[in-house]
Amino acid sequence: MTASGTTEELDTAEAAAFAALLDARSVQVVYQPLVELTTREQVGVEALARGPVGPLESPAALFAHAARAGRVTELDWACRAAAFQGFLEADAPPSMSLFINVEMASLTRGCPADLLAVVSHAESQLRVFVEFDDAGLASDPAGLLDSVDRAREMGWGISVDDVGSSLGCLAVLPLVHADVVKLDIRMLDGESDAAPGVVATVLRHVEDAGATLVVKGIESEEDVRLALALGARFGQGHHLGRPGPLAEHYPVPRDVVPLGSGPGAEVPAGRSPFDLVAPRGQRLVHRDLVRRLAHVFAARALSSGARPLVLVGHGTTSWEEVDGAEVEDLGLLAAMSVLTVAFGVGVPPAPVPGVRGVRVTPGDPLVGESFLLIMTEHMALSMAARRVAGPGMMEVVITQDAEAVAEVAQHLLRRIPPLGHGDEALPVPRADGEDRVAALDDELPDPGAEPAAEHEPSTSHRLSRLLGRRG
C-alpha cells in the first residue's frame, strides 16, 4: 500500500468518524471558569467544544472536517446546544454567566429541529454572552452585525474576544457595542510597540461605553495584580481555573457579569453614507479638491501605524475612471488594514491586492456617490460627496464624530456579501427590520449549500514599561 493510499484511507476514516459524531450529536464540552478577581468567586464559565480523544479532539479539527463536509453551521449549533445542555443540567445559579463562541452568522441561520428544545430553554433560562472577534468582520461583516442583532433579540450579551492577540478587534469595538471586552494579558510580556496603544484604546472604550473588562491568560498572582491595576473586575486563565467538567455545586456569586451596557448594532436609518451625514451640513467643493482631501486623510491613517477599517466608494460609472493616485492610496491602506472594501459600478472582485470589490448596480443609492470612511483606534472619519450642477462641483459632508462614523460603517458593512457568495452589494438595510434574516426556528439550510472552506517581571515593572512606551 502506498503512503498516499494510506493517507487517503485515514482521511476517509476521519471523515466518516466526524460524520458519525455529528449525526449522533456527540460533541463534548469543557468549561473554563471566569472569576471575580478580588473575591475569587466564580461568576461564569466559557464553554469550549471538544471531540473524542484522538484526531478529532480539537475544535480546529472538528471545524475543518465540518468545512469540508459543508456542515459548519450544523456543527456550531451542536456545540452550542451541548454547552447549553451541560450548563442546564448542572443547575448553576441563574446569576452565573455562560460564554459561548459562535461561527459567523450561524445565529442567523436556522437551528436543527432536534436541538431546538434545548436551545429555546437556554434562551429563556440562561445568562449567555456570545463571543466575536475580528475574523467575522473580515469574512462576513453583514453576518457579524446580523448575529449581534440576533443575540440582542434573545437577550444575550456581546463579548469581543482576543483583543490584544488580534489588533483588528479594535476596529470592531465601536461597531458592536460590546458588553464585555476580553484583553489577553500575554501581549504585555511581548516586545510589540503596539501594546501600549492597544491597552489604552481598550481602557478608553471600556470607560466610554460602560463595558466590562475581562483579562484572560492569567497564569500567576502577578498577573492577577496587573489585571486589577488595569481596572479589570473579572479574569480567566489556568491560574484561576483550567478547562474541565462543571462542578457538582456552585455557590450563588455575590457579583455578576453586567449584561446589556450597549444598544447593539442598530440599523442606521438612511439609504447611503451621504444620507446619513447630510444633516451635518454640506459644502460645495471641486472634485479635484475632494480627491486631495481624501489623499490627506489616507496619509493620516497611514502615518498612525494602526490597522484601519477602510470603506470607499468611487462614485464613477466605471472602475477605469478611478484616478491612479486614489488606487495607490487604496493599496497602501489595504496593506495595513483589517478590512478594505471598494464599492462601485463595475468594480472588480479584487481591484487592488488586499481590497475587496463590491459591485453596485444601476439604481443603487451608491451610484454617483463618492465616499471615504476610515476607522482606527485613534481616528474616525467619514467623507461623502455627490455631484451637483456645475462643472466638476460636488456637495461634500465631512465628519469626525465617532458615533456618526460608526453609523456609516454599520450601514456599509451590512451591504458586503460574505466571502464566496458573489460580489454584488446586498440590499439597502432597513431600519424597521423587515429585511432581517432567518429567525431561530427557521429550517436549517441545506448543508451542501455552505461553502467549503491553533522568571516573571514584577507588576510595577510591567506597568511602567507599558506606560513608558510610545505607541
C-alpha positions in Angstrom: 0.0 0.0 0.0 1.4 3.4 -0.9 1.9 6.2 1.5 -0.7 8.3 -0.4 -3.2 5.5 -0.3 -2.7 5.2 3.5 -3.3 8.9 3.9 -6.4 8.8 1.8 -7.8 5.9 3.8 -7.0 7.8 7.1 -8.7 10.9 5.7 -11.7 8.9 4.7 -11.9 7.2 8.1 -11.7 10.5 9.9 -14.4 12.0 7.7 -16.7 9.0 8.4 -15.9 9.3 12.2 -16.7 13.0 12.1 -20.0 12.4 10.2 -21.0 9.8 12.8 -20.0 12.1 15.7 -22.1 15.0 14.3 -25.1 12.7 13.4 -25.1 11.4 17.0 -24.6 14.9 18.4 -21.7 13.5 20.4 -19.8 16.8 20.8 -18.2 17.1 24.2 -17.8 20.4 26.1 -15.4 21.5 28.8 -15.8 24.7 30.8 -13.2 27.3 31.9 -14.1 29.3 35.0 -14.4 33.1 34.9 -13.8 34.6 38.4 -14.2 37.9 40.2 -10.6 38.9 40.8 -10.9 40.3 44.4 -13.2 37.7 45.9 -12.2 34.8 43.6 -15.8 33.8 43.4 -16.7 32.0 40.2 -19.2 34.2 38.3 -19.3 32.3 35.0 -17.8 29.8 32.6 -16.7 29.8 29.0 -17.8 26.7 27.0 -15.1 25.0 24.8 -16.0 22.3 22.4 -14.0 19.1 22.1 -14.2 15.9 20.1 -13.3 12.4 21.3 -9.6 11.7 22.2 -7.7 11.3 19.0 -7.5 13.2 15.7 -11.0 14.8 16.2 -10.3 16.1 19.7 -9.5 19.7 18.9 -12.1 22.2 17.8 -9.9 23.1 14.9 -10.0 19.5 13.6 -13.8 19.3 14.1 -14.5 22.5 12.2 -12.0 21.6 9.4 -14.0 18.4 8.8 -17.2 20.4 9.0 -16.0 22.9 6.4 -15.1 20.0 4.0 -18.4 18.4 4.6 -20.5 21.6 4.3 -21.8 21.2 7.8 -20.2 24.1 9.7 -23.5 25.7 10.8 -24.8 22.3 12.0 -21.7 21.6 14.0 -21.8 25.1 15.5 -25.4 24.6 16.7 -24.5 21.1 18.0 -21.6 22.6 20.0 -23.8 25.4 21.4 -26.6 23.0 22.3 -24.2 20.7 24.1 -22.9 23.6 26.1 -26.4 24.7 27.0 -27.5 21.2 28.0 -24.5 20.7 30.3 -24.9 24.0 31.9 -28.7 23.5 32.4 -28.1 20.0 33.9 -25.5 21.5 36.3 -28.3 23.6 37.8 -26.0 26.5 38.2 -27.3 29.7 39.9 -29.3 31.9 37.5 -26.8 34.8 38.1 -23.9 32.8 36.6 -23.0 33.6 33.0 -22.2 31.3 30.2 -19.8 32.5 27.4 -20.1 30.7 24.1 -18.1 31.1 20.9 -20.0 31.1 17.6 -19.2 30.7 14.0 -20.0 33.8 12.0 -23.7 34.2 11.0 -24.7 30.8 12.5 -27.1 32.6 14.9 -29.0 33.9 11.9 -29.4 30.5 10.3 -32.0 28.0 11.5 -31.4 25.7 14.4 -31.7 22.0 13.6 -35.1 20.7 14.7 -33.7 18.1 17.1 -31.7 20.8 19.0 -34.4 23.4 19.1 -35.9 22.4 22.5 -32.7 22.8 24.5 -31.7 26.0 22.6 -35.1 27.5 23.3 -34.9 26.5 27.0 -31.5 28.1 27.2 -32.8 31.3 25.7 -35.4 31.6 28.5 -33.2 30.4 31.4 -29.5 31.3 30.9 -27.4 34.5 31.1 -25.5 34.0 27.8 -22.7 36.0 26.3 -21.8 35.5 22.6 -18.2 36.0 21.8 -17.0 37.5 18.5 -13.6 38.5 17.1 -12.4 40.4 14.1 -12.3 37.3 11.9 -16.0 37.8 11.3 -15.5 41.4 10.3 -13.1 40.4 7.5 -15.1 37.4 6.2 -18.7 38.4 6.6 -19.3 41.9 8.0 -23.0 41.9 7.4 -23.3 38.5 9.0 -21.4 39.7 12.1 -23.8 42.7 12.6 -26.9 40.5 11.9 -25.6 38.0 14.5 -25.2 40.8 17.0 -28.8 41.9 16.3 -30.0 38.3 16.8 -28.1 37.9 20.1 -29.6 41.1 21.3 -33.1 39.9 20.4 -32.6 36.8 22.5 -31.5 39.0 25.5 -27.9 37.8 25.3 -24.8 39.8 25.9 -21.9 40.5 23.4 -18.3 39.8 24.2 -15.4 40.8 21.9 -12.6 38.2 22.4 -8.9 38.2 21.6 -8.3 41.9 21.9 -4.6 42.3 22.0 -4.0 38.9 20.3 -5.7 40.3 17.2 -5.3 44.1 16.7 -8.2 44.1 14.2 -10.6 43.7 17.1 -10.0 47.4 17.9 -12.0 48.2 14.7 -14.9 46.0 15.9 -15.3 47.6 19.4 -17.4 50.7 18.4 -19.5 48.7 15.9 -21.0 46.1 18.2 -21.4 47.9 21.5 -19.9 45.0 23.4 -20.9 44.4 27.0 -17.6 42.6 27.7 -14.2 43.2 26.2 -11.6 40.5 26.7 -7.9 41.6 26.8 -5.2 38.9 26.6 -2.6 39.8 29.3 0.1 37.8 27.5 0.6 40.6 24.9 2.0 42.8 27.7 5.0 40.4 28.0 5.9 40.8 24.3 8.0 43.4 22.7 5.4 44.8 20.3 5.3 48.6 20.1 1.6 48.3 19.5 0.9 47.1 23.1 0.5 50.5 24.8 -1.8 51.7 22.1 -4.0 48.6 22.3 -4.3 48.8 26.0 -5.0 52.5 26.0 -7.7 52.0 23.4 -9.3 49.1 25.2 -9.4 51.0 28.5 -10.8 54.1 26.9 -13.5 52.1 25.2 -14.4 50.3 28.4 -14.7 53.7 30.2 -16.6 55.5 27.4 -19.0 52.6 26.6 -19.5 51.3 30.1 -18.3 47.8 29.0 -16.8 45.3 31.4 -13.1 44.4 31.1 -12.1 40.8 31.5 -8.4 39.9 31.4 -7.6 36.4 30.1 -4.4 34.4 30.1 -3.8 34.9 33.8 -1.1 32.5 34.9 0.1 33.8 38.3 -0.7 36.1 41.2 1.4 38.8 39.5 -1.0 38.6 36.5 -3.9 39.0 38.9 -2.4 42.1 40.4 -1.7 43.5 36.9 -5.3 42.8 35.8 -6.6 44.6 38.8 -4.3 47.5 38.2 -5.7 47.8 34.6 -9.2 48.0 36.1 -10.4 44.5 35.3 -13.1 43.1 37.6 -13.0 39.6 36.2 -10.4 37.2 34.8 -9.7 33.9 33.2 -6.6 31.7 32.9 -5.0 28.5 34.2 -4.1 30.1 37.5 -7.8 30.8 38.1 -9.1 27.5 36.7 -8.4 25.2 33.8 -11.0 23.9 31.3 -12.7 20.9 32.6 -16.1 19.4 33.7 -18.6 21.5 35.5 -18.6 21.4 39.3 -21.3 19.4 41.2 -22.4 22.6 43.0 -21.9 26.3 42.6 -22.5 28.9 45.3 -24.5 31.9 44.3 -22.0 34.6 43.4 -22.3 38.0 45.1 -21.3 39.7 41.8 -22.4 39.1 38.2 -21.0 40.0 34.8 -23.1 43.0 33.8 -25.4 42.4 30.8 -26.7 44.9 28.4 -24.5 48.0 28.5 -25.0 48.8 24.9 -27.8 49.1 22.3 -26.4 46.6 19.9 -25.5 47.3 16.3 -28.7 49.2 15.4 -29.6 49.5 11.8 -28.9 53.2 10.8 -31.9 54.9 9.0 -30.6 56.1 5.6 -30.0 54.9 2.1 -26.4 55.9 1.7 -23.4 57.4 3.5 -24.4 60.9 2.2 -27.9 60.5 3.5 -26.6 59.6 7.0 -24.3 62.5 7.3 -26.1 65.2 5.2 -27.8 66.8 8.3 -24.3 67.9 9.5 -24.1 70.4 6.7 -22.8 70.4 3.1 -20.3 72.5 1.3 -19.6 72.9 -2.5 -16.2 71.7 -3.4 -14.5 71.0 -6.7 -13.9 67.3 -7.3 -10.1 67.8 -7.6 -10.1 69.2 -4.0 -12.3 66.2 -2.9 -9.5 63.9 -4.1 -6.9 66.0 -2.4 -8.8 65.8 0.9 -9.1 62.0 0.5 -5.4 61.8 0.0 -4.7 63.8 3.1 -7.0 61.6 5.2 -5.4 58.5 3.8 -2.0 59.8 4.6 -3.1 60.5 8.2 -4.3 56.9 8.6 -1.1 55.5 7.1 1.0 57.5 9.5 -0.9 56.3 12.6 0.5 52.8 12.4 -3.0 51.4 13.3 -4.9 48.7 11.5 -7.8 50.7 10.0 -11.2 49.7 8.6 -11.4 51.4 5.2 -14.6 51.7 3.1 -14.5 53.6 -0.1 -16.9 54.4 -3.0 -15.5 55.7 -6.2 -18.8 57.3 -7.5 -18.0 56.9 -11.2 -19.7 54.9 -13.9 -16.7 52.7 -14.4 -13.7 51.5 -12.4 -11.4 52.5 -15.2 -12.3 56.2 -14.4 -10.8 56.0 -10.9 -7.8 58.2 -10.5 -4.4 56.4 -10.3 -3.4 58.2 -7.1 -6.7 57.0 -5.4 -5.9 53.4 -6.4 -2.3 53.8 -5.0 -3.7 55.2 -1.7 -6.2 52.3 -1.5 -3.4 49.7 -2.0 -1.3 51.3 0.8 -4.2 51.3 3.2 -5.2 47.7 2.3 -1.7 46.5 3.2 -2.2 47.6 6.8 -5.9 47.3 7.3 -8.2 44.8 9.0 -10.6 45.2 6.1 -10.6 47.4 3.0 -13.6 47.4 0.7 -14.3 49.4 -2.6 -17.9 49.9 -3.7 -18.7 50.9 -7.3 -20.2 50.3 -10.7 -18.1 47.7 -12.5 -15.6 47.3 -9.7 -13.7 44.0 -10.0 -13.8 41.5 -7.1 -10.2 42.3 -6.2 -9.5 45.8 -7.8 -6.3 46.1 -5.8 -4.3 43.4 -3.9 -5.9 43.1 -0.4 -9.0 45.1 -1.4 -12.5 43.5 -1.7 -14.6 44.9 -4.5 -18.4 45.2 -4.0 -20.3 45.9 -7.2 -23.3 48.2 -7.2 -25.9 48.1 -10.0 -27.8 50.9 -11.8 -30.4 52.5 -9.5 -28.4 51.7 -6.3 -28.2 54.7 -4.0 -24.4 54.4 -4.1 -24.3 55.1 -7.8 -22.8 58.6 -8.3 -21.9 58.9 -4.7 -18.2 59.1 -3.6 -17.2 58.4 0.0 -14.3 57.5 2.2 -14.6 56.0 5.7 -11.6 55.3 7.9 -11.8 53.9 11.4 -8.9 53.2 13.7 -8.5 53.3 17.5 -7.2 56.9 17.0 -9.3 58.1 14.1 -12.9 58.2 12.9 -13.6 59.9 9.6 -16.4 59.8 7.0 -16.4 62.0 3.9 -19.3 61.7 1.4 -19.8 63.6 -1.8 -22.4 63.9 -4.5 -22.3 65.5 -7.9 -24.3 68.7 -8.4 -24.9 71.0 -11.4 -21.8 72.9 -12.4 -18.5 71.8 -14.0 -16.7 69.4 -11.6 -18.5 70.6 -8.5 -19.7 68.3 -5.7 -21.6 68.6 -2.5 -19.4 67.3 0.4 -20.0 66.4 4.0 -17.1 65.6 6.3 -17.5 64.4 9.9 -15.1 63.0 12.5 -17.8 62.4 15.1 -17.2 58.8 16.2 -20.9 57.9 16.6 -21.8 59.2 13.2 -18.8 57.5 11.5 -19.8 54.2 13.2 -23.3 54.5 11.8 -22.0 54.9 8.3 -19.7 52.0 8.8 -22.5 49.8 10.0 -24.7 50.8 7.0 -21.9 49.9 4.5 -20.8 46.7 6.3 -24.4 45.4 6.1 -24.1 45.7 2.3 -21.0 43.5 1.9 -21.7 39.9 0.8 -19.9 37.1 2.7 -16.7 35.7 1.1 -17.5 33.2 -1.5 -21.1 34.5 -2.1 -20.5 36.8 -5.1 -19.5 40.4 -5.2 -22.9 42.3 -5.7 -23.9 44.6 -2.9 -26.6 43.3 -0.6 -29.9 45.3 -0.5 -30.0 48.5 1.4 -30.5 47.6 5.1 -33.9 48.6 6.6 -34.1 50.2 10.0 -37.5 48.7 10.6 -36.1 45.1 10.4 -38.3 43.9 7.5 -35.3 42.5 5.7 -33.8 40.7 8.7 -32.6 37.2 8.0 -33.9 33.8 9.2 -35.3 33.5 12.7 -34.2 30.8 15.1 -37.0 28.4 14.3 -36.5 28.5 10.6 -35.4 25.3 8.8 -31.7 24.6 8.7 -30.4 25.4 5.2 -29.2 22.6 3.0 -25.7 21.8 4.5 -24.4 21.2 0.9 -25.1 24.9 0.2 -22.4 26.0 2.6 -19.1 27.0 1.1 -16.1 24.7 1.9 -13.7 26.5 3.3 -4.4 26.8 16.6 11.4 34.2 35.8 8.5 36.8 35.6 8.7 40.6 35.7 7.0 42.4 38.6 3.7 44.2 38.2 5.2 47.6 38.7 7.9 46.9 36.1 5.4 45.7 33.5 3.1 48.7 34.1 6.0 51.2 33.9 7.3 49.5 30.7 3.8 49.7 29.2 3.1 53.3 30.2 6.6 54.4 29.3 6.5 53.3 25.7 5.0 55.3 22.8 2.5 53.6 20.5 
